[in-house]
Amino acid sequence: MCGYSNEPLHDVGPAVLRPLMTDLRQARDAAHAIALAALGRDPGPMTTVDSSSHHVYVSSNVVVKIIDAAGHSRLSREIALAPHLPTGVTAPLLDSGRHQLETREVRYACYARMPGATPGMGMPGVDGVTARLLAEEAVQRLHGLHSWTPTADAEQTLGEALDHGGFVSQAALFAEVESLAALDRDGIVPRRLLDGLTAIAERAPAHARVVVPVHADCHWGNWLACDRSVTALLDFEWARFGEPVDDWFFLARFSGPHLETVLDVIAHATTTPLSTLRAQCEVREASYLAADLRIALQRPGAPAQLVADNIRDLEELIVERLWWRQAR
């Protein structure tokens, strides 16, 4: 896992289509100019990295993220937080601002490129021993984030309203289920899934706590690792105030065949009973999936495959009881 990662960047929050630029060559040229200014020297060849929400270009020592100035504001959140985050948790921000192309203005962030490669969504090809070691280090890194006392500026950013799609309250989850039932005029969503979501909502706490800084998107596609050690956590666009389990959910859910290993690591590190951790993660997944499906059903002409994928994920959560398969 050493070297530098060219893996795609992932967004797992609410689905947002990337605003495409009319001239991608302009974006590439802009990225080169931005990196040149940040480094004070030629960054060398820059390659494109696939991302669902930005144009991302990398060289051997920098990463440049670009989005239309009129696009979503999450990059601005990340830029605002970057100077204040605990030392060593993420890649250093070298420069940020706005850049004028021929036909439009873009916002950008230029980061130092950190060593390592992403373990990837589902940790493909990662053996059990390595998965446990990475999970242990990731939990330590996240504990540092959760223990961090933000500056006044960072506190303001973390406290801004953010439609993150995650668990907010029992009432909000009930409302999502009711919205799905009302939107599903064609009977696409099986009744057992709506009933299953209702059952999860009935077991949910009244409200989510907003007590510590959380990354809120720390799946394994947003980590870098080298020699069985994590080197950085990337993409703080969804960071907000929440509770630690908001991060434990992402760490476990997107660990593929290592879900039980990661749950075990988290439970031991936090002295949380496994049954409690499973229930907390289940509620969060139900909230994300219900929100994703509602958005898909509300979108005119939404691809049928998108809706089918959302329903398949709900089947795994509710019918296959993802979080309870190996519960004793």
C-alpha positions in Angstrom: 0.0 0.0 0.0 3.0 2.3 -0.2 3.7 4.9 -2.9 1.0 7.4 -3.8 -2.7 6.7 -4.5 -4.4 7.3 -7.8 -7.6 5.7 -6.6 -10.9 7.3 -7.2 -12.2 9.7 -4.5 -15.6 8.7 -3.1 -18.6 10.5 -1.8 -21.1 8.4 0.2 -23.2 11.3 1.5 -26.4 12.3 -0.2 -26.1 11.8 -4.0 -24.9 15.0 -5.7 -24.0 15.0 -9.4 -20.7 16.7 -10.2 -21.2 20.0 -12.1 -19.3 19.3 -15.3 -17.2 22.0 -17.0 -17.7 22.7 -20.6 -13.9 22.5 -21.3 -12.1 19.9 -19.3 -8.8 21.0 -20.8 -9.3 24.4 -19.1 -9.7 22.6 -15.8 -6.5 20.6 -16.3 -4.6 23.7 -17.3 -6.0 25.5 -14.2 -4.9 22.7 -11.9 -1.4 22.9 -13.3 -1.2 26.7 -12.8 -2.6 26.3 -9.2 -0.1 23.7 -8.3 2.7 25.7 -9.9 1.8 28.7 -7.8 1.5 26.7 -4.6 4.8 24.8 -5.0 6.8 27.6 -6.6 8.0 25.1 -9.2 6.6 22.9 -11.9 4.5 20.1 -10.3 5.2 17.8 -13.2 2.6 15.7 -15.1 -0.8 15.8 -13.6 -3.3 13.0 -14.0 -7.1 13.0 -13.5 -8.6 11.1 -10.5 -12.2 10.0 -10.8 -14.5 11.9 -8.3 -18.3 12.1 -8.1 -18.3 15.8 -7.0 -15.1 17.5 -8.1 -12.5 17.6 -10.8 -9.4 16.2 -9.2 -5.8 16.3 -10.5 -2.7 14.8 -9.0 1.0 14.9 -9.5 3.7 13.2 -7.5 3.5 15.7 -4.7 0.2 17.7 -4.9 -3.5 17.1 -5.2 -5.8 19.9 -6.7 -9.6 19.8 -6.3 -11.6 22.1 -8.5 -15.3 22.9 -8.7 -17.4 25.5 -10.5 -17.7 28.6 -8.2 -21.5 28.2 -8.4 -21.3 24.5 -7.4 -22.0 23.0 -3.9 -20.3 24.6 -0.9 -18.8 21.5 0.7 -15.3 22.3 -0.7 -15.5 25.7 1.1 -16.3 23.9 4.3 -13.3 21.6 3.9 -11.0 24.6 3.2 -12.4 26.5 6.2 -11.6 23.5 8.5 -8.2 22.6 7.1 -6.0 25.0 9.0 -7.6 24.1 12.3 -7.7 20.3 12.2 -5.5 18.4 14.6 -2.0 18.1 13.3 -1.3 15.0 11.3 -4.9 13.9 10.7 -5.2 14.9 7.1 -3.1 16.3 4.1 -1.8 19.8 4.6 -3.6 22.5 2.7 -1.1 24.4 0.5 -3.4 26.9 -1.1 -7.1 27.6 -1.9 -9.1 30.3 -3.5 -10.8 31.1 -6.8 -9.3 30.9 -10.3 -10.7 32.5 -13.5 -11.0 30.3 -16.6 -11.9 31.6 -20.0 -15.6 31.1 -19.5 -16.2 30.7 -15.8 -14.8 31.0 -12.3 -13.8 28.0 -10.2 -13.0 27.3 -6.6 -10.0 25.2 -5.7 -8.0 23.6 -2.9 -4.4 22.4 -3.3 -3.1 19.8 -0.9 0.2 18.1 -0.3 0.0 14.6 -1.6 0.4 12.1 1.2 2.2 8.7 0.9 0.1 5.6 0.7 -2.8 4.1 -1.2 -6.4 3.9 -0.2 -7.5 0.5 1.1 -10.7 1.2 -0.9 -14.4 0.8 -0.4 -14.9 -2.7 0.9 -11.1 -3.1 1.5 -10.6 -5.3 -1.6 -7.6 -7.6 -1.3 -6.9 -6.7 2.3 -6.2 -9.7 4.5 -7.7 -10.0 8.0 -4.6 -9.2 9.9 -4.0 -6.0 7.9 -7.7 -5.0 8.2 -7.5 -5.3 12.0 -4.2 -3.2 12.2 -5.6 -0.5 9.9 -8.9 -0.4 11.9 -7.0 0.0 15.2 -5.0 2.9 13.8 -8.1 4.5 12.2 -10.0 4.3 15.5 -7.0 6.0 17.2 -6.9 8.8 14.6 -10.7 9.3 14.9 -10.5 9.3 18.6 -8.0 12.2 18.3 -10.6 14.0 16.0 -13.4 13.4 18.5 -11.3 14.7 21.4 -10.2 17.8 19.5 -11.5 21.2 20.8 -12.2 23.3 17.7 -11.2 26.9 17.4 -14.0 29.4 17.2 -13.9 29.5 13.4 -13.8 25.7 13.1 -16.7 25.5 15.6 -18.8 27.8 13.5 -18.1 25.7 10.4 -18.8 22.4 12.1 -22.1 23.8 13.5 -23.5 25.0 10.2 -26.7 23.3 9.1 -25.9 20.4 6.7 -28.3 18.1 5.0 -26.1 15.1 5.5 -28.8 12.4 5.2 -27.8 10.7 8.4 -29.6 10.0 11.6 -31.0 13.1 13.3 -33.9 12.0 15.3 -36.5 9.2 15.7 -39.2 11.6 14.4 -37.2 12.4 11.3 -36.6 8.7 10.5 -40.4 8.1 10.9 -41.0 11.0 8.6 -38.6 9.5 6.0 -40.5 6.2 6.0 -43.8 8.1 5.6 -42.4 10.0 2.7 -41.2 6.8 1.0 -44.7 5.3 1.3 -46.3 8.4 -0.1 -43.8 8.7 -3.0 -44.0 5.0 -3.9 -47.1 5.3 -6.1 -46.1 2.4 -8.3 -45.5 0.0 -5.4 -41.8 -0.4 -6.2 -40.7 -0.5 -2.5 -41.8 -3.8 -0.9 -44.0 -3.5 2.1 -41.6 -5.6 4.2 -38.9 -2.9 3.7 -41.1 -0.1 4.9 -42.2 -2.2 7.9 -38.5 -3.0 8.6 -37.6 0.7 8.5 -40.4 1.5 10.8 -39.2 -1.2 13.2 -35.7 0.3 13.2 -37.1 3.7 13.8 -39.1 2.4 16.8 -35.9 1.3 18.4 -34.0 4.5 17.6 -33.1 7.1 20.3 -35.2 10.2 20.4 -32.4 12.4 19.1 -28.8 12.1 17.8 -26.2 13.8 20.0 -24.1 16.6 18.5 -21.3 16.6 21.0 -18.0 16.1 19.2 -16.4 16.8 15.8 -16.9 13.9 13.4 -15.7 13.3 9.9 -19.0 11.7 8.8 -17.6 10.2 5.6 -14.6 8.1 6.8 -15.2 5.0 4.7 -12.0 3.2 3.6 -12.0 5.1 0.2 -11.1 8.2 2.2 -8.1 6.8 4.0 -4.5 6.4 2.9 -2.3 3.6 4.2 1.2 2.4 3.9 2.9 -0.7 5.3 -0.2 -1.6 7.4 -0.4 1.9 8.9 -2.8 4.7 8.0 -1.1 7.9 6.8 -4.1 10.3 6.3 -7.8 10.8 6.4 -9.0 12.8 3.4 -12.1 14.8 2.4 -13.5 16.7 5.3 -16.4 18.1 3.3 -19.1 16.4 5.5 -17.4 17.1 8.8 -19.8 18.4 11.5 -20.7 18.0 15.1 -22.1 14.6 15.9 -21.3 11.6 18.0 -18.5 9.1 17.6 -20.7 6.4 16.2 -21.4 8.6 13.2 -17.8 7.7 12.2 -17.8 4.2 13.6 -20.6 3.4 11.2 -18.6 4.4 8.1 -15.5 2.6 9.2 -17.4 -0.7 9.8 -20.0 -0.6 7.0 -17.5 -0.1 4.2 -15.0 -2.7 5.3 -16.4 -5.4 3.2 -15.7 -8.9 4.5 -14.0 -7.4 7.6 -17.1 -5.8 9.1 -17.1 -8.0 12.1 -13.3 -7.4 12.7 -13.8 -3.7 12.5 -16.8 -3.8 14.8 -14.7 -5.8 17.3 -11.9 -3.3 17.2 -14.3 -0.4 17.8 -16.1 -2.2 20.6 -12.9 -2.9 22.4 -11.4 0.5 21.9 -14.5 2.3 23.1 -15.7 -0.2 25.6 -19.1 -0.3 23.8 -21.1 -3.5 23.9 -21.3 -5.0 20.5 -25.1 -5.2 20.6 -25.2 -1.5 21.3 -22.8 -0.7 18.5 -24.7 -2.9 16.0 -28.0 -1.1 16.9 -26.4 2.3 16.5 -25.0 1.5 13.1 -28.2 0.0 11.9 -30.1 3.2 12.7 -27.6 5.2 10.8 -27.7 3.0 7.8 -31.5 3.0 7.8 -31.4 6.8 7.8 -28.9 7.1 4.9 -30.7 4.5 2.8 -34.2 6.0 3.4 -32.9 9.4 2.4 -31.2 8.1 -0.7 -34.3 6.3 -1.8 -36.5 9.3 -1.2 -34.2 11.5 -3.2 -34.2 8.9 -6.1 -38.0 8.7 -6.0 -38.4 12.5 -6.0 -36.0 13.0 -8.9 -37.9 13.1 -12.3 -36.5 10.5 -14.6 -34.2 8.9 -12.0 -32.5 5.9 -13.5 -34.4 2.7 -12.6 -31.0 1.1 -11.7 -30.5 3.7 -9.0 -33.8 2.9 -7.4 -33.1 -0.8 -7.7 -29.7 -0.4 -6.1 -31.3 1.5 -3.2 -33.9 -1.2 -2.7 -31.2 -3.9 -2.8 -29.3 -2.1 -0.1 -32.4 -1.9 2.0 -32.9 -5.7 1.5 -29.4 -6.3 2.8 -30.1 -4.1 5.8 -33.5 -5.4 6.7 -34.1 -8.9 5.3 -30.5 -10.1 5.5 -30.0 -8.2 8.8 -26.6 -7.0 7.8 -25.6 -5.8 11.3 -26.8 -8.9 13.1 -25.6 -11.7 10.9 -23.0 -12.9 13.3 -24.5 -11.5 16.6 -24.4 -14.0 19.4 
